[in-house]
Amino acid sequence: MSVADETQAQAELARFRLLANNLPVLIAVYEISSNACLFANRQYAEAFGWTETSLLGRHFAEVIGADAAALIQPHVDRLLSTRQAVLYERRVPAEDGQGERWIEVNLLPQLGEDGEVMATFVLISDITRHRLAERAARESEERLGKFMQASLEGIVFHREGLITDANPPACELLGYGLEELLGRSTLSFIAPEAVPKVQQVIRSREETRYESMLLHKSGAHIPVEFIVRSMMFGGELQRMTIIRDLRDRLEAQARIHHLAHHDALTGLPNRMAFMEHLQRCCAEALDHGEMLAMLFLDLDNFKRVNDSLGHLEGDVLLRTVAQRLTGALRATDRVARFGGDEFVLLLRPVQGRLQVDGVARRLLADVEQPVLAGGRPLSVTPSIGIALFPEQAGTPEQLIQRADMAMYQAKALGRANHQFFDASTAALALDELVLESQLSHGLSHDEFVLHFQPQLQIADGRLVGAEALIRWQHPTRGLLTPESFIGVAEQLRLMLPLGEWILREAARCARRWHDNGLAAVPVAVNLSSMQFRLEGFAASVARILAEEGVPGEWLELELTERMLMDDLPLMRKTLIELKALGLQISVDDFGTGHTLLSHLTQLPIDKLKVDRQFVEALPDDAGALAITRAIVQMARGLGFTVIAEGVQNRAQQELLAQWGCQQIQGLALGGPLPVAEFEAWVAQRVWPVLG
């Protein structure tokens, strides 16, 4: 070889070595016959702890180690037998001793002129990064596969809209097996009205969340939510859709909405829902020139049902009434429960009062039909108030208010009837409403006072008692007598706190008069029937006496004759309890009722008061003369003390004394006086009974 050829060969070798040393591959050449290393690049040599020159001539078992050589030998034998390249992978320990690496080995044969293998090129590539990435991808797919199988939500994979996989919940949700889904278009399982939205999401490839509608195999529509993502699956980019069944959530929302707008007991629309409906109907009625009718229905004496049979039976009755009201109306009408035992009905449209009157009569007849409650037939009657729109009311609120007013008018006229709104009666109802508010205010602001009327011994004019009479010092109307407010107080149960106040105030006055020696006489207090029938009334009187430090003998309770017509055993029990406290019992207004004489003999009564209408007619009215004399003589015969009220002159006093009447009171003796004036009257009284 010439010098030039040698120089050129050296240059080519240098270029080859430069190239080999800068490739990311380990390169070596081994002679087949001797297994000696003929060439190695720097990376190869350093990988096994050698240098490029120290490696030359070394046996490959010496270079890589006997164990590794034994593992590699089968691949070398295959290369020699096939005279073709051999590719294999193996794992080797990492350089830091922690973990391992994957290498890919290419064995390339160098053939001689005779076709035999002369040498082997060894190319080693580190593929650890690729294998780790593949492992991660595989593990990710395995985790996703397990998640798909474990998830309770449906999961579907698709590529360009064609299904490639689905988990069992998705199959169950659609009603198909997996083999029936694979390869089919996702759109074939979407309800027609939802297809455009799904198509748009598929085309845009956006990752989003939206509600849609699936088409079940049976044809049923299933509301769902789609959560759409793009991800690698099965080694390629696919779309994953998570499917959430919305049926339970929508049903729960529907239940919540129903509960918010309906009465839980009867299932009827509640006040809020009815008012929304009424607002719309009134607006439409004005637009179309229609007439509406509002019926406000309240069950008469429903509280007695709850008190006697219990609330469960009361609930049965309310549900039955609701069903009857609903069954009596047209599809365009609406009924709602406003609360308690109150119902409202909207009739739309109506032609006039005659039509509404017929509906109201039918409702009265339907509702009062007996209902089995507690194993026995029970009937309740309704009172119905009616108002017309827009004839009698300009707004929905006013329409209900005026129907309510008419209902109270129906109750005032005896219950179990219906009344149309009337402006004049509404004014009276409004007055009562105002009075109700003022009564409550008056009780809490000490506007009530007691006046006292003296009761005298007829024989000598001695003071034997004082009747306490309630007065209302109204802030604008002045001093009001009971006739102005007691009726309303009894209707609204304000009579209970008012009656307790009267008892307590009378006890305080009696104690003051006894303590200072002014008038050691009992104070008479009128009882209302509501107050007397109150369960535990005797116990409440005992409590007041104890709190005020007053013995029972200092008070007298006056019952009306009509109150004696109630339950005799209960009346007797209560009166005995009151007598045990030391109180005196008198019957007021005697002669105006229908008391059985046998009742008088069975009750612990101390005194009878002859009604003023008989006394005031004496001595000229023959009928009053006969009745009064008979009452006095009968009372004396039964051992009662007799007192006549309404005495106005001396002739009346003389007649009463002649018949045996022991006590009198009246304007001629002294009218009702404020407490201070009464005390002054008692302190300075020196004139005879009748001057």
Secondary structure, 3 states (H helix, E strand, C coil): CCHHHHHHHHHHHHHHHHHHHCCCCEEEEEECCCCEEEEECHHHHHHCCCCCCCCCCCEHHHHHCHHHHHHHHHHHHHHHHHCCCEEEEEEEECCCCCCEEEEEEEEEEEECCCCCEEEEEEEEEECHHHHHHHHHHHHHHHHHHHHHHHCCCEEEEEECCEEEEECHHHHHHHCCCHHHHCCCEHHHHECHHHHHHHHHHHHHCCCEEEEEEEECCCCCEEEEEEEEEEEEECCEEEEEEEEEECHHHHHHHHHHHHHHHECCCCCCECHHHHHHHHHHHHHHHHHHCCEEEEEEEEECCHHHHHHHHCHHHHHHHHHHHHHHHHHCCCCCCEEEEEECCEEEEEEEEECCHHHHHHHHHHHHHHHCCCEEECCEEECCCEEEEEEEECCCCCCHHHHHHHHHHHHHHHHHCCCCCEEECCHHHHHHHHHHHHHHHHHHHHHHCCCEEEEEEEEEECCCCCEEEEEEEEEEEECCCEEECHHHCHHHHHHCCCHHHHHHHHHHHHHHHHHHHHHCCCCCCCEEEECCHHHHHCCCHHHHHHHHHHHHCCCHHHEEEEEEHHHHHCCHHHHHHHHHHHHHCCCEEEEEEECCCCCCHHHHHHCCCCEEEECHHHHHCCCCCHHHHHHHHHHHHHHHHCCCEEEEECCCCHHHHHHHHHHCCCEEECCCCCCCEEHHHHHHHHHHCCCCCCC
